[in-house]
Amino acid sequence: MKRSLILLLLALPACESPAEIAAREQLDAACIQGNLDACTAVQQRVAAENQTLAITAAGF
């Protein structure tokens, strides 16, 4: 079970397109520079990712 979860977690970033990765990096950089709107977007993205991981892990 742990092995499957680890493999799943490693595969998740591979599902992102180059454009999605670039957008993620731009938002992260803007948040670090103090852009509060970007920080809000980063928080929402992380919360959604955590929820997806929790649902996926619950399925195992």
Distance bins in CASP14 RR format, pairs under 12 A and 6 or more apart:
PFRMAT RR
TARGET T0000
AUTHOR 0000-0000-0000
RMODE 2
METHOD distances of the structure
MODEL  1
1 7 0 0 0 0 0 1 0 0 0 0 0
1 8 0 0 0 0 0 1 0 0 0 0 0
1 57 0 0 0 0 1 0 0 0 0 0 0
1 58 0 0 0 0 0 1 0 0 0 0 0
1 59 0 0 0 0 0 1 0 0 0 0 0
1 60 1 0 1 0 0 0 0 0 0 0 0
2 8 0 0 0 0 0 1 0 0 0 0 0
2 9 0 0 0 0 0 1 0 0 0 0 0
2 57 0 0 0 0 0 1 0 0 0 0 0
2 60 0 0 0 0 1 0 0 0 0 0 0
3 9 0 0 0 0 0 1 0 0 0 0 0
3 10 0 0 0 0 0 1 0 0 0 0 0
3 60 0 0 0 0 0 1 0 0 0 0 0
4 10 0 0 0 0 0 1 0 0 0 0 0
4 11 0 0 0 0 0 1 0 0 0 0 0
4 56 0 0 0 0 0 1 0 0 0 0 0
4 57 0 0 0 0 0 1 0 0 0 0 0
4 59 0 0 0 0 0 1 0 0 0 0 0
4 60 1 0 0 1 0 0 0 0 0 0 0
5 11 0 0 0 0 0 1 0 0 0 0 0
5 12 0 0 0 0 0 1 0 0 0 0 0
5 53 0 0 0 0 1 0 0 0 0 0 0
5 54 0 0 0 0 0 1 0 0 0 0 0
5 56 0 0 0 0 1 0 0 0 0 0 0
5 57 1 0 0 1 0 0 0 0 0 0 0
5 58 0 0 0 0 0 1 0 0 0 0 0
5 59 0 0 0 0 1 0 0 0 0 0 0
5 60 1 0 1 0 0 0 0 0 0 0 0
6 12 0 0 0 0 0 1 0 0 0 0 0
6 57 0 0 0 0 0 1 0 0 0 0 0
6 60 0 0 0 0 0 1 0 0 0 0 0
7 14 0 0 0 0 0 1 0 0 0 0 0
7 56 0 0 0 0 0 1 0 0 0 0 0
7 60 0 0 0 0 0 1 0 0 0 0 0
8 14 0 0 0 0 0 1 0 0 0 0 0
8 15 0 0 0 0 0 1 0 0 0 0 0
8 52 0 0 0 0 0 1 0 0 0 0 0
8 53 0 0 0 0 1 0 0 0 0 0 0
8 55 0 0 0 0 0 1 0 0 0 0 0
8 56 1 0 0 1 0 0 0 0 0 0 0
8 57 0 0 0 0 1 0 0 0 0 0 0
8 59 0 0 0 0 0 1 0 0 0 0 0
8 60 0 0 0 0 1 0 0 0 0 0 0
9 15 0 0 0 0 0 1 0 0 0 0 0
9 49 0 0 0 0 0 1 0 0 0 0 0
9 50 0 0 0 0 0 1 0 0 0 0 0
9 52 0 0 0 0 0 1 0 0 0 0 0
9 53 1 0 0 1 0 0 0 0 0 0 0
9 56 0 0 0 0 1 0 0 0 0 0 0
9 57 0 0 0 0 1 0 0 0 0 0 0
9 60 0 0 0 0 0 1 0 0 0 0 0
11 56 0 0 0 0 0 1 0 0 0 0 0
12 20 0 0 0 0 0 1 0 0 0 0 0
12 49 0 0 0 0 1 0 0 0 0 0 0
12 50 0 0 0 0 0 1 0 0 0 0 0
12 52 0 0 0 0 1 0 0 0 0 0 0
12 53 1 0 0 1 0 0 0 0 0 0 0
12 56 0 0 0 0 1 0 0 0 0 0 0
12 57 0 0 0 0 0 1 0 0 0 0 0
13 20 0 0 0 0 1 0 0 0 0 0 0
13 21 0 0 0 0 1 0 0 0 0 0 0
13 24 0 0 0 0 1 0 0 0 0 0 0
13 49 0 0 0 0 0 1 0 0 0 0 0
14 20 0 0 0 0 0 1 0 0 0 0 0
14 21 0 0 0 0 0 1 0 0 0 0 0
15 21 0 0 0 0 0 1 0 0 0 0 0
15 49 0 0 0 0 0 1 0 0 0 0 0
15 52 0 0 0 0 0 1 0 0 0 0 0
16 22 0 0 0 0 1 0 0 0 0 0 0
16 23 0 0 0 0 1 0 0 0 0 0 0
16 24 1 0 0 1 0 0 0 0 0 0 0
16 25 0 0 0 0 0 1 0 0 0 0 0
16 45 0 0 0 0 0 1 0 0 0 0 0
16 49 0 0 0 0 0 1 0 0 0 0 0
17 23 0 0 0 0 1 0 0 0 0 0 0
17 24 0 0 0 0 0 1 0 0 0 0 0
18 24 0 0 0 0 0 1 0 0 0 0 0
18 25 0 0 0 0 0 1 0 0 0 0 0
19 25 0 0 0 0 0 1 0 0 0 0 0
19 26 0 0 0 0 0 1 0 0 0 0 0
20 26 0 0 0 0 0 1 0 0 0 0 0
20 27 0 0 0 0 0 1 0 0 0 0 0
20 45 0 0 0 0 0 1 0 0 0 0 0
20 49 0 0 0 0 0 1 0 0 0 0 0
21 27 0 0 0 0 0 1 0 0 0 0 0
21 28 0 0 0 0 0 1 0 0 0 0 0
22 28 0 0 0 0 0 1 0 0 0 0 0
22 29 0 0 0 0 0 1 0 0 0 0 0
23 29 0 0 0 0 0 1 0 0 0 0 0
23 30 0 0 0 0 0 1 0 0 0 0 0
23 38 0 0 0 0 0 1 0 0 0 0 0
23 41 0 0 0 0 1 0 0 0 0 0 0
23 42 0 0 0 0 0 1 0 0 0 0 0
23 45 0 0 0 0 1 0 0 0 0 0 0
24 30 0 0 0 0 0 1 0 0 0 0 0
24 31 0 0 0 0 0 1 0 0 0 0 0
24 38 0 0 0 0 0 1 0 0 0 0 0
24 41 0 0 0 0 1 0 0 0 0 0 0
24 42 0 0 0 0 1 0 0 0 0 0 0
24 45 1 0 0 1 0 0 0 0 0 0 0
24 46 0 0 0 0 0 1 0 0 0 0 0
24 49 0 0 0 0 0 1 0 0 0 0 0
25 31 0 0 0 0 0 1 0 0 0 0 0
25 32 0 0 0 0 0 1 0 0 0 0 0
25 38 0 0 0 0 0 1 0 0 0 0 0
25 42 0 0 0 0 0 1 0 0 0 0 0
26 32 0 0 0 0 0 1 0 0 0 0 0
26 33 0 0 0 0 0 1 0 0 0 0 0
26 35 0 0 0 0 0 1 0 0 0 0 0
26 38 0 0 0 0 1 0 0 0 0 0 0
26 41 0 0 0 0 0 1 0 0 0 0 0
26 42 0 0 0 0 0 1 0 0 0 0 0
27 33 0 0 0 0 0 1 0 0 0 0 0
27 34 0 0 0 0 0 1 0 0 0 0 0
27 35 0 0 0 0 1 0 0 0 0 0 0
27 37 0 0 0 0 1 0 0 0 0 0 0
27 38 1 0 1 0 0 0 0 0 0 0 0
27 39 0 0 0 0 1 0 0 0 0 0 0
27 40 0 0 0 0 1 0 0 0 0 0 0
27 41 1 0 1 0 0 0 0 0 0 0 0
27 42 1 0 1 0 0 0 0 0 0 0 0
27 43 0 0 0 0 0 1 0 0 0 0 0
27 44 0 0 0 0 0 1 0 0 0 0 0
27 45 1 0 0 1 0 0 0 0 0 0 0
27 46 0 0 0 0 0 1 0 0 0 0 0
28 34 0 0 0 0 0 1 0 0 0 0 0
28 35 0 0 0 0 0 1 0 0 0 0 0
28 38 1 0 0 1 0 0 0 0 0 0 0
28 39 0 0 0 0 1 0 0 0 0 0 0
28 41 0 0 0 0 1 0 0 0 0 0 0
28 42 1 0 0 1 0 0 0 0 0 0 0
28 43 0 0 0 0 0 1 0 0 0 0 0
28 45 0 0 0 0 1 0 0 0 0 0 0
28 46 0 0 0 0 0 1 0 0 0 0 0
29 35 0 0 0 0 1 0 0 0 0 0 0
29 38 0 0 0 0 1 0 0 0 0 0 0
29 39 0 0 0 0 0 1 0 0 0 0 0
29 42 0 0 0 0 0 1 0 0 0 0 0
30 36 0 0 0 0 1 0 0 0 0 0 0
30 37 0 0 0 0 1 0 0 0 0 0 0
30 38 1 1 0 0 0 0 0 0 0 0 0
30 39 0 0 0 0 1 0 0 0 0 0 0
30 40 0 0 0 0 0 1 0 0 0 0 0
30 41 0 0 0 0 1 0 0 0 0 0 0
30 42 0 0 0 0 1 0 0 0 0 0 0
31 37 0 0 0 0 1 0 0 0 0 0 0
31 38 1 0 1 0 0 0 0 0 0 0 0
31 39 1 0 1 0 0 0 0 0 0 0 0
31 40 0 0 0 0 1 0 0 0 0 0 0
31 41 1 0 0 1 0 0 0 0 0 0 0
31 42 1 0 1 0 0 0 0 0 0 0 0
31 43 0 0 0 0 1 0 0 0 0 0 0
31 44 0 0 0 0 0 1 0 0 0 0 0
31 45 0 0 0 0 0 1 0 0 0 0 0
31 46 0 0 0 0 0 1 0 0 0 0 0
32 38 0 0 0 0 1 0 0 0 0 0 0
32 39 0 0 0 0 1 0 0 0 0 0 0
32 42 0 0 0 0 1 0 0 0 0 0 0
33 39 0 0 0 0 1 0 0 0 0 0 0
33 42 0 0 0 0 0 1 0 0 0 0 0
34 40 0 0 0 0 0 1 0 0 0 0 0
34 42 0 0 0 0 0 1 0 0 0 0 0
35 41 0 0 0 0 1 0 0 0 0 0 0
35 42 0 0 0 0 1 0 0 0 0 0 0
36 42 0 0 0 0 0 1 0 0 0 0 0
36 43 0 0 0 0 0 1 0 0 0 0 0
37 43 0 0 0 0 0 1 0 0 0 0 0
37 44 0 0 0 0 0 1 0 0 0 0 0
38 44 0 0 0 0 0 1 0 0 0 0 0
38 45 0 0 0 0 0 1 0 0 0 0 0
39 45 0 0 0 0 0 1 0 0 0 0 0
39 46 0 0 0 0 0 1 0 0 0 0 0
40 46 0 0 0 0 0 1 0 0 0 0 0
40 47 0 0 0 0 0 1 0 0 0 0 0
41 47 0 0 0 0 0 1 0 0 0 0 0
41 48 0 0 0 0 0 1 0 0 0 0 0
42 48 0 0 0 0 0 1 0 0 0 0 0
42 49 0 0 0 0 0 1 0 0 0 0 0
43 49 0 0 0 0 0 1 0 0 0 0 0
43 50 0 0 0 0 0 1 0 0 0 0 0
44 50 0 0 0 0 0 1 0 0 0 0 0
44 51 0 0 0 0 0 1 0 0 0 0 0
45 51 0 0 0 0 0 1 0 0 0 0 0
45 52 0 0 0 0 0 1 0 0 0 0 0
46 52 0 0 0 0 0 1 0 0 0 0 0
46 53 0 0 0 0 0 1 0 0 0 0 0
47 53 0 0 0 0 0 1 0 0 0 0 0
47 54 0 0 0 0 0 1 0 0 0 0 0
48 54 0 0 0 0 0 1 0 0 0 0 0
48 55 0 0 0 0 0 1 0 0 0 0 0
49 55 0 0 0 0 0 1 0 0 0 0 0
49 56 0 0 0 0 0 1 0 0 0 0 0
50 56 0 0 0 0 0 1 0 0 0 0 0
50 57 0 0 0 0 0 1 0 0 0 0 0
51 57 0 0 0 0 0 1 0 0 0 0 0
51 58 0 0 0 0 0 1 0 0 0 0 0
52 58 0 0 0 0 0 1 0 0 0 0 0
52 59 0 0 0 0 0 1 0 0 0 0 0
53 59 0 0 0 0 0 1 0 0 0 0 0
53 60 0 0 0 0 0 1 0 0 0 0 0
54 60 0 0 0 0 0 1 0 0 0 0 0
END
